[in-house]
Amino acid sequence: MASNQLQKIIKAKIWKFFGGIKPKEMKDTSESRIEDLGLPSIICLPIDRHLGKEGEILVNVGDHVKKGQPLTKASGRLVPVHASTSGTINAISKEVLPHPSGYTGLCITIKPDGNDECVDLDPMPDWELKSNKELLDRIHNYGVEGLGGAQFQTDFKIKSALDDSQTGCNVLIINGAECEPVITCDDRIMQEQASDIALGIQILKKILNPKITVVAIEDNKPQAISAMKTACEGIAEIRVIPTKYPSGAARNLIKIITGIEIPYSVHTSECGIVVNNVGTVLSVKEAVVDGMPVISRVVTVAGDSMKKTGNVRVRLGSSVRFVLSSYNLSPEFHQRVILGGPMMGFTLPTIDVPITKSANCILAPTTAEIPLLKQPQNCIRCGRCARVCPSRLVPYQMYNQSKAKNHAACLKAGITDCTLCGACAYVCPSFIPLTSQFRYEQAVEKHIRDAERRNLVAKQRMKLKEERLEAEAKERQAKKEAALARIKAQKEAEANMSPEELAAARAKALEEAKAKARERKEAILAQKQQQQKDGSDDASAIKRLKESQDKAIAIARHQGHIEKPAPEVPETSIEQQVANAQLEEKDILPQVLKKNASGRLEELKVILHEAPTVQAHELKLVGLPPDDSRQNPEPKKVIPQVLMSAQEEKKEVNILPEIFRKKTLRSKR
């Protein structure tokens, strides 16, 4: 970063980003203190993530877990999932996830025991003496992710700034803008836990060593600004930015603070600028200093359908239904429940979905507060959506290409750069659902990329297979040529030998072949003896069979396929089944023949069977005697008189009575 640009940032210069809107703030819960919600009756923790495969599950159905215990072993960039309370693993099955499509994903269900017993914490009071690798490992292993909504791995973002940026980290921005209407959870965190956020900023500064650290807060949060100025004195600079949506987006906030526009083809951390939410910074402090993994988050509960609103700390995995019932939802006809804010949130298909790290608001509005969607009309090409788009896109062009299923043209129009901020749909006079269509198109593009990646992997696999087959063919050809050359040389050598030398050579070759056969046979016998000596294969197989049966019974009982508890399986039943299977194997004729093919019976037993006697007399029939006339009846003759009489017997059905057929005269008036 140029020195003159850095001097402008230090002098607190504020830039403007392109587009944006100014909707109603509706932050009525900014004065509500954070409450601690109790334990729910069930906790469902998703392990399916949008970045790669899920982690390896470390628990089984029926295990007892404690609060803060890791349930999965993360692989790659993903962080592990931790139990948010103590209890018993009730099921590991597919459940509905918080997504507008209502798709299902693998989840771990915990039945809380009410004790809320926690694992032994491992605080790190001397974190200043730890290396960057130790701090990053602590952040990764304790499940710290972006709590602003994107849920991006914090340690990976920091590593990208340290490794991929040429100049290291230049600017560290703490995002406290919270630009979306209704949501006030970050506002309350800054008011109530400003000192903890300041300590988390110090940890990030120790790792990144930035040239300047800035805390960005919108000017509609005066109490949060005052609290953060007091707590961050000498640690970070407080920037008060104008209220405008979506100033809280990472690239828009970087433009406001630094005046630099980051292209969408690279990550912001690769350019030496790291942006972290205040909730994420607080989680970093709790993970490093307190030794507590991320097991809860603050959520704003709002909406005119609620008898009570406010900010609440919810355990991860609690259902939306539990939160709504705790805040006394009074539903109306066509009641909507929105997860997230009114701009970037989406209507839930069901309220029986878990709270995740990316959920920052639960909104239950009335139709007077947020009207129902109106019937969309044709686009009038007014260009309002293009003027407010902060990504400098042309939304109506992307919408037309997406509706026409022209995915290549839609990709060229910049669908991957859309942040789904909802500003275009907010200003559209034709009430076109632009944001929902763009969300659908991004999902389609993701499926297309996955299909292309799978095709590329399949092509590479086929290429490797062809190369392997070609190498094997060459190896076989080389062996064949070597064998032919050896046979030819042997024949030439035998042609020059005397009969005595030839017999000696052949006897020597025969002895060598017998020795090789004996060595091969001894190796096979030694391998069999080693397998019999181990004897642990059968026990492990029986144990795996027991575990799979118990797991299947538990999942079936959880999903309602088994109403009554299944009868307990005796301890010796599976061993008895294995023994019976081994006994039945002896009765199979082909197997017995294979085993006893080399043996010879000592005595031959011959059993004579008497031939069946044939009765000479004729057997009596049972039942009625056969009647051929029933099988081949004579055809009936049709008599003309019968047809005539049938016609004569027909009577008219729709004949009016005589009195109605007479013509009547109208009476004179």
RONU-939808 format. One line per field, with one value per residue (C-alpha): x, y, z; residue number from 1. Coordinates in nm, 2 decimals, decimal comma. Each point is the difference from the previous one (the first is absolute). Last residue first. Example, Ala and Ser with C-alpha at 12.3 -4.5 7.8 and 13.67 -1.06 7.14 Angstrom:
RONU-939808
px <- (1,37|-0,14)
py <- (-0,11|-0,34)
pz <- (0,71|0,07)
pos <- (2|1)
END
This chain:
RONU-939808
px <- (-10,74|-0,11|0,08|0,26|-0,15|0,13|0,13|-0,03|0,33|0,03|-0,34|0,10|0,31|0,33|0,18|0,37|0,00|-0,13|-0,05|0,20|-0,19|-0,05|0,38|0,06|-0,28|0,16|0,34|-0,15|-0,19|0,32|0,15|0,36|0,15|0,22|0,35|0,07|0,21|0,36|0,15|-0,34|-0,10|0,31|-0,13|0,25|-0,14|-0,07|0,23|0,30|0,07|0,08|0,34|0,02|0,16|0,36|0,17|0,37|0,25|0,28|0,35|0,15|0,31|0,34|0,26|0,36|0,28|0,36|0,28|0,33|-0,11|0,29|0,11|0,13|-0,34|-0,11|0,02|-0,13|-0,27|-0,11|-0,01|-0,20|-0,25|-0,07|-0,05|0,34|-0,09|-0,31|0,23|0,20|-0,33|-0,12|0,32|-0,04|-0,36|0,09|0,26|-0,27|-0,25|0,24|-0,06|-0,37|-0,17|-0,23|-0,34|-0,06|-0,18|-0,35|-0,08|0,28|0,00|-0,04|0,32|0,16|-0,09|0,15|0,32|0,04|-0,07|0,25|0,27|-0,05|0,02|0,32|0,16|-0,07|0,13|0,32|0,05|-0,06|0,25|0,26|-0,04|0,03|0,31|0,17|0,11|0,36|0,13|-0,24|0,11|0,37|-0,06|-0,16|0,30|0,24|-0,18|0,01|0,37|0,07|-0,18|0,19|0,33|-0,09|-0,09|0,33|0,19|-0,19|0,09|0,37|-0,01|-0,15|0,26|0,28|-0,16|-0,02|0,36|0,12|-0,20|0,14|0,36|-0,04|-0,16|0,29|-0,07|0,03|-0,37|-0,08|0,17|-0,18|-0,33|0,07|0,09|-0,33|-0,19|0,17|-0,07|-0,37|-0,02|0,16|-0,24|-0,30|0,12|0,05|-0,34|-0,16|0,18|-0,11|-0,36|0,03|0,13|-0,28|-0,26|0,15|0,00|-0,36|-0,10|0,18|-0,19|-0,33|0,07|0,09|-0,32|-0,20|0,16|-0,08|-0,36|-0,03|0,13|-0,24|-0,29|0,10|0,03|-0,35|-0,14|0,15|-0,14|-0,35|0,03|0,11|-0,30|-0,24|0,14|-0,02|-0,37|-0,07|0,18|-0,19|-0,35|-0,16|-0,23|-0,04|0,12|0,33|0,17|0,01|0,07|0,31|0,12|-0,04|0,36|0,04|0,38|0,00|0,35|-0,08|-0,28|0,23|-0,15|0,23|-0,15|-0,35|0,11|0,13|-0,31|-0,25|-0,29|-0,23|-0,10|0,37|0,08|-0,29|0,10|0,36|-0,10|-0,24|0,28|0,25|0,31|0,21|0,05|-0,17|-0,32|-0,21|0,03|-0,04|-0,32|-0,15|0,06|-0,36|0,00|-0,38|0,03|-0,33|-0,21|0,04|-0,31|0,06|0,20|-0,16|0,03|0,27|-0,13|-0,36|0,02|0,14|0,37|0,17|0,37|0,27|0,34|0,37|0,01|0,35|0,12|-0,30|-0,34|-0,18|-0,31|-0,35|-0,14|-0,09|0,04|0,19|-0,04|0,34|0,22|0,22|-0,23|-0,25|0,28|0,08|-0,22|-0,35|-0,31|-0,32|-0,35|-0,26|-0,28|0,14|0,23|0,04|0,35|0,07|0,38|0,08|-0,22|0,18|0,34|-0,10|-0,16|0,32|0,17|0,30|0,31|0,24|-0,10|-0,18|0,11|-0,30|-0,07|-0,35|-0,37|-0,31|-0,36|0,14|-0,21|0,13|0,35|0,33|0,23|0,37|0,25|0,31|0,21|0,07|0,24|0,32|0,28|0,09|0,37|-0,05|0,29|0,03|-0,35|-0,19|0,22|-0,04|-0,37|-0,01|0,19|-0,26|-0,29|0,18|0,01|0,34|0,15|0,36|0,18|0,33|-0,13|-0,02|-0,22|-0,26|-0,03|0,05|-0,22|-0,25|0,23|0,08|-0,08|0,23|-0,12|0,14|-0,28|-0,31|0,14|0,10|-0,36|-0,15|0,23|-0,09|-0,37|-0,11|-0,06|-0,30|-0,20|0,09|0,05|0,31|0,33|0,14|0,35|0,15|0,38|0,14|0,21|0,10|-0,36|-0,20|-0,22|-0,10|-0,05|-0,20|-0,24|-0,07|-0,05|-0,23|-0,21|-0,02|-0,11|-0,17|0,34|0,11|0,30|0,34|0,27|0,34|0,35|0,30|0,34|-0,12|0,20|-0,21|0,03|0,05|-0,26|-0,25|0,06|-0,02|-0,33|-0,14|0,10|-0,19|-0,30|0,01|0,01|-0,30|-0,22|-0,33|-0,02|0,19|-0,20|-0,32|0,07|0,12|-0,35|-0,19|-0,17|-0,32|0,15|0,33|0,30|0,17|0,30|0,21|0,26|0,35|0,24|0,36|0,21|0,34|0,03|0,30|0,17|-0,02|-0,33|-0,04|0,17|-0,10|-0,33|-0,10|0,09|-0,23|-0,29|0,07|0,00|-0,34|-0,19|-0,28|-0,35|-0,13|-0,25|0,18|0,10|0,31|0,14|0,18|-0,04|0,23|0,25|0,05|0,05|0,23|0,20|0,03|0,13|0,25|0,12|0,04|0,23|-0,10|0,15|-0,29|-0,24|0,12|-0,36|-0,08|-0,30|-0,05|-0,35|-0,09|-0,32|-0,33|-0,30|-0,33|-0,18|-0,33|0,05|-0,02|-0,10|0,26|-0,07|0,30|-0,09|0,05|-0,18|-0,35|-0,12|-0,27|0,06|0,01|0,28|0,01|0,06|-0,25|0,14|0,20|0,11|0,23|-0,23|-0,06|0,36|-0,05|0,04|0,23|-0,04|0,12|0,19|0,28|0,03|0,35|0,14|0,01|0,30|0,14|-0,15|-0,18|-0,04|-0,36|-0,18|0,24|-0,10|-0,09|-0,30|0,03|-0,08|-0,17|0,01|-0,33|0,05|0,36|0,26|0,32|-0,17|0,26|-0,05|-0,25|0,10|0,10|-0,10|-0,38|-0,02|-0,16|0,06|-0,33|-0,06|-0,35|-0,08|-0,31|-0,21|0,15|0,24|-0,07|0,04|0,25|-0,12|0,19|-0,12|-0,28|0,08|0,09|-0,32|-0,20|0,25|-0,26|0,26|-0,22|0,18|0,29|0,13|0,34|0,17|0,38|0,21|0,09|0,33|0,08|0,33|0,11|0,35|0,15|-0,19|0,14|0,35|-0,04|-0,09|0,31|0,22|-0,12|-0,13)
py <- (-1,13|-0,28|-0,35|-0,17|-0,30|-0,34|-0,25|-0,36|-0,19|0,07|-0,17|-0,31|-0,06|0,05|-0,29|-0,04|-0,38|-0,14|-0,37|-0,28|-0,34|0,02|0,01|-0,31|-0,18|0,07|-0,13|-0,31|-0,05|0,01|-0,30|0,01|-0,35|-0,06|-0,14|-0,34|0,00|-0,11|-0,01|-0,05|-0,26|-0,20|-0,09|-0,15|-0,21|0,20|-0,03|-0,24|-0,24|-0,35|-0,15|-0,28|-0,32|-0,09|0,21|0,06|-0,09|0,24|-0,15|-0,09|0,21|-0,17|0,19|-0,06|0,09|0,02|-0,04|0,19|0,32|0,18|0,36|0,26|0,13|0,02|0,38|0,09|-0,26|0,13|0,36|-0,11|-0,19|0,26|-0,17|0,11|0,37|-0,05|-0,06|0,33|0,19|-0,15|0,11|0,35|0,01|-0,13|0,28|0,25|-0,15|-0,03|0,35|-0,03|0,26|0,23|0,03|0,31|0,29|0,05|0,25|-0,10|0,20|0,33|0,17|-0,03|-0,37|-0,07|0,19|-0,19|-0,34|0,07|0,11|-0,31|-0,23|0,18|-0,02|-0,37|-0,09|0,20|-0,19|-0,34|0,09|0,11|-0,33|-0,20|0,18|-0,03|-0,36|0,11|-0,36|-0,11|0,28|-0,07|-0,37|0,09|0,22|-0,27|-0,25|0,23|0,07|-0,38|-0,07|0,27|-0,13|-0,36|0,11|0,18|-0,31|-0,22|0,23|0,00|-0,38|-0,02|0,23|-0,21|-0,32|0,17|0,11|-0,35|-0,17|0,25|-0,06|-0,38|0,03|0,23|0,37|0,23|-0,01|0,06|0,34|0,10|-0,11|0,19|0,31|-0,02|-0,06|0,30|0,22|-0,11|0,07|0,34|0,09|-0,11|0,20|0,31|-0,05|-0,03|0,32|0,19|-0,11|0,10|0,34|0,04|-0,10|0,25|0,28|-0,08|0,00|0,33|0,16|-0,14|0,15|0,33|0,00|-0,09|0,28|0,25|-0,13|0,03|0,36|0,09|-0,15|0,20|0,32|-0,06|-0,07|0,33|0,18|-0,13|0,11|0,35|0,00|-0,08|0,28|0,24|-0,09|0,06|0,34|0,12|-0,07|0,25|0,25|0,21|0,32|-0,17|0,20|-0,28|-0,27|0,18|0,06|-0,37|-0,05|-0,32|0,05|-0,02|-0,06|-0,36|0,13|0,22|0,05|-0,27|-0,25|0,09|-0,04|-0,35|-0,09|0,08|-0,15|0,27|0,10|0,04|0,20|0,24|0,03|0,07|0,28|0,14|0,00|0,21|-0,02|0,27|-0,22|0,27|-0,04|0,32|0,15|-0,34|-0,08|0,34|-0,05|0,09|-0,29|-0,05|-0,36|-0,19|-0,04|-0,20|-0,07|0,15|-0,16|0,02|0,32|0,05|0,17|-0,01|-0,36|-0,08|-0,07|-0,30|0,07|-0,23|0,17|-0,08|-0,35|-0,08|-0,20|-0,24|-0,01|-0,32|-0,05|-0,10|0,34|-0,14|0,14|0,30|0,33|0,15|0,27|0,24|0,31|-0,07|-0,13|-0,36|-0,30|0,12|-0,15|0,07|-0,02|-0,06|0,06|0,14|-0,15|0,12|-0,10|0,00|0,07|-0,35|-0,15|0,18|-0,11|-0,37|0,00|0,14|-0,32|-0,01|-0,14|0,28|0,12|0,34|0,33|0,23|0,35|0,15|-0,04|-0,10|-0,05|-0,11|0,05|0,36|-0,13|-0,05|-0,26|0,10|-0,28|-0,02|-0,31|-0,34|-0,30|0,16|-0,16|0,12|0,01|0,34|0,19|-0,16|-0,13|0,28|0,27|-0,14|-0,02|0,37|0,08|-0,21|0,19|0,33|-0,11|-0,04|0,17|-0,06|0,21|-0,11|-0,05|-0,38|0,07|0,16|-0,32|0,02|-0,01|0,24|0,29|0,21|0,37|0,21|0,32|-0,12|0,03|0,03|-0,23|-0,26|0,02|-0,05|-0,30|-0,16|0,06|0,22|0,31|-0,17|0,22|0,35|0,15|0,23|-0,13|0,06|-0,13|-0,11|-0,05|-0,31|-0,10|0,33|0,06|-0,30|-0,03|0,37|0,05|-0,33|0,11|0,34|-0,14|-0,27|0,27|0,22|-0,28|0,18|0,14|-0,33|-0,18|-0,09|-0,11|0,07|-0,15|0,14|-0,14|-0,36|-0,25|-0,29|-0,24|0,25|0,23|-0,28|-0,06|0,37|0,02|-0,28|0,20|0,30|-0,22|-0,12|0,37|0,09|-0,27|0,18|0,28|-0,17|-0,32|0,20|0,16|-0,33|-0,16|0,30|-0,13|0,18|0,16|-0,11|0,22|-0,18|0,23|-0,17|-0,15|-0,01|0,11|-0,11|0,19|-0,08|-0,37|-0,15|0,18|-0,27|-0,14|-0,38|-0,12|0,24|0,12|-0,35|-0,14|0,26|-0,10|-0,37|0,06|0,18|-0,27|0,18|-0,01|0,26|0,13|0,24|-0,29|-0,09|-0,32|-0,11|-0,38|-0,05|-0,20|0,28|0,28|-0,21|-0,11|0,37|0,09|-0,29|0,09|0,37|-0,09|0,03|0,25|0,25|-0,28|-0,04|-0,03|-0,29|-0,17|-0,38|-0,08|-0,33|-0,11|0,15|-0,15|0,17|-0,20|0,00|-0,34|0,14|-0,24|0,05|-0,03|-0,02|0,12|-0,11|0,22|0,06|0,26|0,25|0,21|0,33|-0,14|-0,07|-0,37|-0,29|-0,31|-0,30|-0,24|-0,04|-0,07|0,05|0,07|0,05|0,32|0,29|0,33|0,18|-0,30|0,10|-0,01|0,00|0,26|-0,05|0,11|-0,35|-0,27|0,07|-0,28|0,00|0,01|0,21|0,04|0,35|-0,10|-0,37|-0,31|-0,33|-0,26|-0,18|0,05|0,02|0,28|0,11|0,09|0,07|0,35|0,10|0,03|0,33|0,36|0,02|-0,20|-0,32|-0,05|0,14|0,00|-0,09|0,08|-0,13|0,10|0,35|0,15|0,34|0,33|0,25|0,36|0,27|0,35|0,17|0,36|-0,08|-0,20|0,26|0,00|0,07|0,16|0,10|-0,05|0,22|-0,15|-0,09|0,08|0,06|0,03|0,33|0,09|0,11|0,15|-0,08|0,16|-0,34|-0,12|0,30|-0,08|-0,35|0,12|0,22|-0,29|-0,23|-0,34)
pz <- (-1,89|-0,23|0,11|-0,22|-0,18|0,07|-0,26|0,12|0,03|0,37|0,08|-0,20|0,21|-0,16|-0,16|0,09|0,06|-0,32|0,03|-0,16|0,00|-0,38|-0,07|0,22|-0,18|-0,33|0,11|0,14|-0,32|-0,20|0,18|0,11|0,03|0,30|-0,06|0,16|0,31|-0,01|0,36|0,16|-0,26|0,09|0,34|0,24|0,29|0,32|0,30|0,04|-0,28|0,09|-0,10|-0,25|0,13|-0,08|0,27|-0,08|0,27|0,08|-0,03|0,34|0,09|0,07|0,20|-0,09|0,25|-0,12|0,24|0,05|-0,18|-0,17|0,07|-0,25|-0,10|0,36|0,04|-0,34|0,01|0,34|-0,14|-0,30|0,22|0,26|0,33|0,13|-0,04|0,22|0,29|-0,06|-0,03|0,32|0,18|-0,13|0,10|0,35|0,03|-0,09|0,25|0,29|0,15|-0,04|-0,22|0,19|-0,15|-0,21|0,18|-0,13|-0,28|-0,23|-0,33|0,19|-0,12|0,34|0,03|-0,34|0,09|0,33|-0,16|-0,28|0,26|0,21|-0,30|-0,13|0,34|0,04|-0,34|0,07|0,32|-0,18|-0,27|0,27|0,18|-0,32|-0,11|0,34|-0,04|-0,05|0,01|-0,27|-0,23|0,07|-0,08|-0,33|-0,09|0,09|-0,21|-0,31|0,05|0,03|-0,32|-0,19|0,14|-0,10|-0,35|-0,04|0,11|-0,24|-0,29|0,10|0,01|-0,34|-0,15|0,15|-0,15|-0,34|0,01|0,10|-0,28|-0,26|0,13|-0,04|-0,35|-0,12|-0,01|-0,31|-0,08|0,36|0,00|-0,31|0,15|0,32|-0,19|-0,19|0,32|0,16|-0,30|0,00|0,38|-0,05|-0,28|0,20|0,31|-0,22|-0,16|0,35|0,12|-0,31|0,05|0,37|-0,10|-0,25|0,26|0,25|-0,26|-0,09|0,37|0,06|-0,29|0,12|0,35|-0,16|-0,20|0,31|0,20|-0,27|-0,02|0,38|-0,02|-0,28|0,20|0,31|-0,20|-0,15|0,34|0,13|-0,29|0,07|0,37|-0,12|-0,23|0,28|0,22|-0,30|-0,05|0,37|-0,02|-0,31|0,12|-0,25|0,18|-0,31|0,17|0,10|0,28|0,27|-0,26|-0,11|0,36|0,09|0,12|-0,19|-0,02|-0,38|-0,14|-0,11|-0,22|-0,20|-0,34|-0,14|0,24|-0,12|-0,36|0,08|0,20|-0,27|0,19|-0,15|0,35|0,09|-0,31|0,07|0,37|-0,09|-0,24|0,26|0,27|-0,19|0,22|0,17|0,32|0,22|-0,21|0,06|-0,35|-0,18|0,19|-0,09|-0,37|-0,11|-0,25|0,04|0,12|-0,03|0,31|0,32|0,21|0,35|0,27|0,34|0,19|0,27|0,31|-0,10|-0,11|0,34|0,06|0,17|-0,02|0,14|-0,02|0,00|-0,14|-0,15|0,29|-0,03|0,17|-0,09|-0,22|0,13|-0,11|-0,35|-0,36|0,15|-0,17|-0,11|0,15|-0,21|0,02|0,28|0,23|0,06|0,04|-0,10|0,15|-0,20|0,12|-0,27|0,25|0,32|0,26|0,36|0,08|0,37|0,03|0,14|-0,26|-0,28|0,14|0,03|-0,35|-0,15|0,13|0,23|-0,17|0,11|0,35|-0,02|0,15|-0,02|-0,14|0,03|-0,08|0,19|-0,12|-0,33|-0,32|-0,02|-0,08|0,18|0,15|-0,03|0,04|0,21|-0,05|0,17|0,00|-0,14|0,21|0,35|0,10|0,18|-0,15|-0,35|-0,08|0,19|-0,16|-0,35|0,05|0,09|-0,32|-0,20|0,16|-0,09|-0,36|-0,17|-0,31|-0,10|-0,26|-0,15|-0,35|0,05|0,30|-0,22|-0,21|-0,37|-0,31|0,15|-0,05|0,32|-0,03|0,21|0,17|0,33|0,25|-0,23|-0,28|0,26|0,14|-0,34|-0,06|0,33|-0,01|0,30|-0,22|-0,15|0,07|0,11|0,34|-0,02|0,15|0,35|0,00|0,34|0,01|0,16|0,31|0,16|0,12|-0,10|0,31|0,03|-0,37|-0,02|0,27|-0,15|-0,35|0,13|0,18|-0,31|-0,24|-0,30|-0,11|-0,15|0,17|-0,16|0,24|-0,17|0,05|-0,18|-0,11|0,08|0,21|-0,11|0,30|0,28|-0,16|0,00|0,38|0,07|-0,18|0,21|0,32|-0,14|-0,07|0,37|0,11|-0,21|0,14|0,08|-0,25|-0,28|0,04|0,01|-0,34|-0,14|0,08|-0,14|-0,32|-0,10|-0,32|-0,15|0,05|0,29|-0,02|0,27|-0,24|0,15|-0,28|0,01|-0,26|-0,14|0,05|-0,18|-0,29|-0,26|0,13|-0,05|0,32|0,28|-0,14|-0,11|0,35|0,16|-0,23|0,06|0,38|-0,02|-0,20|-0,19|0,15|-0,25|0,25|0,23|0,23|-0,20|0,14|0,32|0,05|0,30|-0,20|-0,26|0,25|0,22|-0,31|-0,10|0,34|0,01|-0,36|0,09|0,29|0,37|0,24|-0,03|0,06|0,36|0,14|-0,23|0,14|-0,03|0,12|0,15|-0,17|0,10|0,17|-0,11|0,27|-0,20|-0,16|-0,35|-0,28|-0,28|-0,37|-0,24|-0,35|-0,36|-0,24|-0,14|-0,25|0,09|-0,32|0,20|0,22|0,37|0,00|0,01|0,16|-0,12|0,28|0,29|0,29|0,38|0,11|0,37|0,20|0,08|-0,18|-0,31|-0,14|-0,22|-0,38|-0,15|-0,25|-0,37|-0,20|-0,06|0,22|0,33|0,26|0,12|0,33|0,19|0,37|0,11|0,21|0,09|-0,19|0,09|-0,28|-0,10|-0,37|-0,09|0,03|-0,19|-0,33|-0,28|-0,14|-0,27|-0,35|-0,17|0,07|0,01|0,32|0,12|0,38|0,12|0,37|0,13|0,36|0,17|0,31|-0,01|0,26|0,13|-0,19|0,14|-0,05|-0,17|0,10|-0,20|-0,09|-0,37|-0,03|-0,19|-0,29|-0,27|-0,23|-0,29|-0,33|-0,13|-0,32|-0,15|-0,33|-0,03|0,31|0,17|0,17|0,35|0,10|0,36|-0,02|0,04|-0,32|-0,19|0,12|-0,12|-0,34|-0,01|0,11|-0,28|0,09)
pos <- (669|668|667|666|665|664|663|662|661|660|659|658|657|656|655|654|653|652|651|650|649|648|647|646|645|644|643|642|641|640|639|638|637|636|635|634|633|632|631|630|629|628|627|626|625|624|623|622|621|620|619|618|617|616|615|614|613|612|611|610|609|608|607|606|605|604|603|602|601|600|599|598|597|596|595|594|593|592|591|590|589|588|587|586|585|584|583|582|581|580|579|578|577|576|575|574|573|572|571|570|569|568|567|566|565|564|563|562|561|560|559|558|557|556|555|554|553|552|551|550|549|548|547|546|545|544|543|542|541|540|539|538|537|536|535|534|533|532|531|530|529|528|527|526|525|524|523|522|521|520|519|518|517|516|515|514|513|512|511|510|509|508|507|506|505|504|503|502|501|500|499|498|497|496|495|494|493|492|491|490|489|488|487|486|485|484|483|482|481|480|479|478|477|476|475|474|473|472|471|470|469|468|467|466|465|464|463|462|461|460|459|458|457|456|455|454|453|452|451|450|449|448|447|446|445|444|443|442|441|440|439|438|437|436|435|434|433|432|431|430|429|428|427|426|425|424|423|422|421|420|419|418|417|416|415|414|413|412|411|410|409|408|407|406|405|404|403|402|401|400|399|398|397|396|395|394|393|392|391|390|389|388|387|386|385|384|383|382|381|380|379|378|377|376|375|374|373|372|371|370|369|368|367|366|365|364|363|362|361|360|359|358|357|356|355|354|353|352|351|350|349|348|347|346|345|344|343|342|341|340|339|338|337|336|335|334|333|332|331|330|329|328|327|326|325|324|323|322|321|320|319|318|317|316|315|314|313|312|311|310|309|308|307|306|305|304|303|302|301|300|299|298|297|296|295|294|293|292|291|290|289|288|287|286|285|284|283|282|281|280|279|278|277|276|275|274|273|272|271|270|269|268|267|266|265|264|263|262|261|260|259|258|257|256|255|254|253|252|251|250|249|248|247|246|245|244|243|242|241|240|239|238|237|236|235|234|233|232|231|230|229|228|227|226|225|224|223|222|221|220|219|218|217|216|215|214|213|212|211|210|209|208|207|206|205|204|203|202|201|200|199|198|197|196|195|194|193|192|191|190|189|188|187|186|185|184|183|182|181|180|179|178|177|176|175|174|173|172|171|170|169|168|167|166|165|164|163|162|161|160|159|158|157|156|155|154|153|152|151|150|149|148|147|146|145|144|143|142|141|140|139|138|137|136|135|134|133|132|131|130|129|128|127|126|125|124|123|122|121|120|119|118|117|116|115|114|113|112|111|110|109|108|107|106|105|104|103|102|101|100|99|98|97|96|95|94|93|92|91|90|89|88|87|86|85|84|83|82|81|80|79|78|77|76|75|74|73|72|71|70|69|68|67|66|65|64|63|62|61|60|59|58|57|56|55|54|53|52|51|50|49|48|47|46|45|44|43|42|41|40|39|38|37|36|35|34|33|32|31|30|29|28|27|26|25|24|23|22|21|20|19|18|17|16|15|14|13|12|11|10|9|8|7|6|5|4|3|2|1)
END
